Amino acid sequence: MTEGHRRRRPVIDRLLEDDLLGARFALNVFIGTTLVWIILKLISDTNPIWAIASMIAASDPVVKQALKTFRARIINCLVGGLVGLVVLVVGGSSEWKLPLALALAVLVSSYVVRITTMWRQAPITAAIVIASGLTRHSKLTGIEHGVHKVLEVIFGCVVGILVTLVMSKIWPVKAPKAEAGSHAAAGSASH
């Protein structure tokens, strides 16, 4: 075996050892980004960056992980959106609403909802809503823009999970060797 073959071998082994999960994720992201971009341009000619970021966060070649992330992201997005809307509507217009809403979103996500996966989504979404109201100097316009951005985030999450589910049927991920051995030993016929 030549020196070049010896150097390439670890790269090939690395690609194959995890069932090409990186390639699967790249394909999910490519398909999801394309779908989000085209659909949002057709529907509302809006900048799809929030939806694309959410689609990426909700995508995973492993369906179980994608579903866990999807659920947590949607719930924490709704928490942040609701906290942001309440803080935006109550009281006057002040920059202090932003840190207050972010802190409240973290507290609600941490101690009321108690879903720590993607818990950073709650204050991020609250920031989107509050910033929309503060920069537009109108509660109504801020609410409208904030809700629009929250819907984009939710849309991106839905596209991400749908791409994951469809791709899992087209290109299934094999169970890790440790799990596959334990299923066989337990007599499980889950496949």
C-alpha positions as CSV (number, residue, x, y, z in Angstrom):
1,M,0.0,0.0,0.0
2,T,1.4,3.4,-1.0
3,E,1.8,6.3,1.4
4,G,-1.1,8.1,-0.3
5,H,-3.4,5.2,0.2
6,R,-2.5,5.0,3.9
7,R,-3.4,8.7,4.3
8,R,-6.7,8.4,2.5
9,R,-7.8,5.3,4.4
10,P,-8.6,7.2,7.7
11,V,-10.7,9.7,5.7
12,I,-12.7,6.9,4.1
13,D,-13.0,5.0,7.4
14,R,-14.2,8.2,9.1
15,L,-16.9,8.8,6.4
16,L,-18.2,5.2,6.7
17,E,-18.0,4.8,10.5
18,D,-21.0,7.0,11.3
19,D,-23.1,5.8,8.3
20,L,-22.4,9.1,6.5
21,L,-24.4,11.2,9.0
22,G,-22.6,14.4,7.9
23,A,-23.5,13.8,4.3
24,R,-27.1,13.0,5.3
25,F,-27.3,16.2,7.3
26,A,-25.8,18.2,4.5
27,L,-28.4,16.8,2.1
28,N,-31.2,17.5,4.6
29,V,-30.0,21.1,4.9
30,F,-29.7,21.5,1.1
31,I,-33.2,20.2,0.5
32,G,-34.8,22.1,3.4
33,T,-33.1,25.4,2.5
34,T,-34.2,25.1,-1.1
35,L,-37.8,24.4,0.0
36,V,-37.9,27.2,2.5
37,W,-36.4,29.7,0.1
38,I,-38.7,28.9,-2.8
39,I,-41.9,28.7,-0.7
40,L,-41.3,31.9,1.2
41,K,-40.4,33.8,-1.9
42,L,-43.6,32.6,-3.6
43,I,-45.8,33.2,-0.6
44,S,-44.6,36.5,0.8
45,D,-41.3,37.5,-0.9
46,T,-39.7,37.7,2.6
47,N,-36.2,37.2,3.7
48,P,-36.1,33.5,4.7
49,I,-33.1,33.6,7.1
50,W,-35.1,33.0,10.3
51,A,-37.0,30.1,8.7
52,I,-33.8,28.6,7.3
53,A,-32.0,28.9,10.6
54,S,-34.9,27.1,12.3
55,M,-35.1,24.5,9.6
56,I,-31.4,23.7,10.2
57,A,-31.9,23.5,14.0
58,A,-34.9,21.2,13.6
59,S,-33.1,18.9,11.0
60,D,-31.2,15.8,12.0
61,P,-30.6,12.6,10.1
62,V,-31.6,10.7,13.2
63,V,-35.4,11.0,13.4
64,K,-35.6,10.6,17.2
65,Q,-33.2,13.5,17.8
66,A,-35.0,15.6,15.2
67,L,-38.4,15.0,16.8
68,K,-37.0,16.0,20.3
69,T,-35.4,19.1,18.9
70,F,-38.5,20.0,16.9
71,R,-40.8,19.7,19.9
72,A,-38.5,21.7,22.1
73,R,-37.9,24.4,19.5
74,I,-41.6,24.9,18.8
75,I,-42.6,25.0,22.5
76,N,-39.8,27.5,23.4
77,C,-40.6,29.6,20.3
78,L,-44.2,29.9,21.4
79,V,-43.1,30.7,25.0
80,G,-40.7,33.4,23.7
81,G,-43.3,34.8,21.3
82,L,-46.0,35.0,24.0
83,V,-43.7,36.6,26.5
84,G,-42.5,39.0,23.9
85,L,-46.0,40.0,22.9
86,V,-47.2,40.4,26.5
87,V,-44.2,42.6,27.4
88,L,-44.6,44.6,24.1
89,V,-48.3,45.3,24.7
90,V,-48.0,46.1,28.4
91,G,-46.7,49.6,29.3
92,G,-45.1,52.3,27.2
93,S,-42.2,52.1,24.7
94,S,-38.9,51.5,26.5
95,E,-35.6,49.8,25.6
96,W,-35.8,48.2,29.0
97,K,-38.5,45.9,27.7
98,L,-35.9,43.9,25.8
99,P,-33.8,42.7,28.7
100,L,-37.0,42.2,30.8
101,A,-38.7,40.1,28.1
102,L,-35.5,38.0,27.6
103,A,-35.1,37.3,31.3
104,L,-38.8,36.5,31.7
105,A,-38.7,34.1,28.7
106,V,-35.7,32.3,30.2
107,L,-37.5,32.0,33.5
108,V,-40.8,30.7,32.0
109,S,-38.9,28.3,29.8
110,S,-36.7,27.1,32.7
111,Y,-39.2,26.8,35.5
112,V,-42.7,26.6,34.0
113,V,-42.3,24.8,30.7
114,R,-39.1,23.0,31.9
115,I,-37.9,21.9,28.4
116,T,-34.2,22.6,28.5
117,T,-33.5,21.3,25.0
118,M,-33.5,24.5,22.8
119,W,-34.4,26.6,25.8
120,R,-32.3,29.4,24.2
121,Q,-35.1,29.7,21.6
122,A,-37.5,31.4,24.1
123,P,-35.4,34.5,24.7
124,I,-34.3,34.6,21.0
125,T,-38.0,34.7,19.9
126,A,-38.9,37.2,22.6
127,A,-36.0,39.4,21.3
128,I,-37.4,39.2,17.8
129,V,-40.9,40.2,18.9
130,I,-39.7,43.1,21.2
131,A,-37.1,44.4,18.8
132,S,-39.8,44.5,16.1
133,G,-42.0,46.7,18.3
134,L,-39.2,49.0,19.5
135,T,-37.7,49.6,16.0
136,R,-41.0,50.3,14.4
137,H,-42.2,52.6,17.2
138,S,-45.6,51.1,17.0
139,K,-47.1,48.3,19.1
140,L,-49.4,47.1,16.4
141,T,-46.7,47.1,13.7
142,G,-44.3,45.5,16.1
143,I,-46.9,42.8,17.0
144,E,-47.6,42.1,13.3
145,H,-43.9,41.9,12.4
146,G,-43.1,39.8,15.5
147,V,-45.8,37.3,14.8
148,H,-44.7,37.1,11.2
149,K,-41.2,36.3,12.3
150,V,-42.4,33.7,14.8
151,L,-44.5,32.1,12.1
152,E,-41.4,32.0,9.9
153,V,-39.5,30.2,12.7
154,I,-42.3,27.7,13.1
155,F,-42.5,27.1,9.3
156,G,-38.7,26.5,9.2
157,C,-39.1,23.9,12.0
158,V,-41.9,22.1,10.2
159,V,-39.9,22.0,7.0
160,G,-36.9,20.7,8.9
161,I,-38.8,17.8,10.5
162,L,-40.7,16.9,7.3
163,V,-37.4,16.7,5.3
164,T,-35.9,14.6,8.1
165,L,-38.9,12.2,8.1
166,V,-39.0,11.9,4.3
167,M,-35.2,11.4,4.0
168,S,-35.3,8.8,6.8
169,K,-37.6,6.7,4.5
170,I,-35.5,7.3,1.4
171,W,-32.1,6.8,3.1
172,P,-32.6,5.2,6.5
173,V,-30.0,5.6,9.3
174,K,-28.7,2.3,10.5
175,A,-28.8,1.7,14.3
176,P,-25.4,2.2,15.9
177,K,-23.6,-1.2,16.4
178,A,-24.0,-1.2,20.2
179,E,-27.7,-0.7,19.9
180,A,-28.1,-3.1,17.0
181,G,-26.3,-5.8,19.1
182,S,-28.5,-5.1,22.2
183,H,-31.7,-5.3,20.1
184,A,-30.7,-8.6,18.6
185,A,-29.8,-10.0,22.1
186,A,-33.1,-8.9,23.5
187,G,-34.9,-10.5,20.6
188,S,-36.3,-7.2,19.4
189,A,-37.7,-7.1,15.9
190,S,-38.1,-3.3,15.7
191,H,-36.8,-3.1,12.1
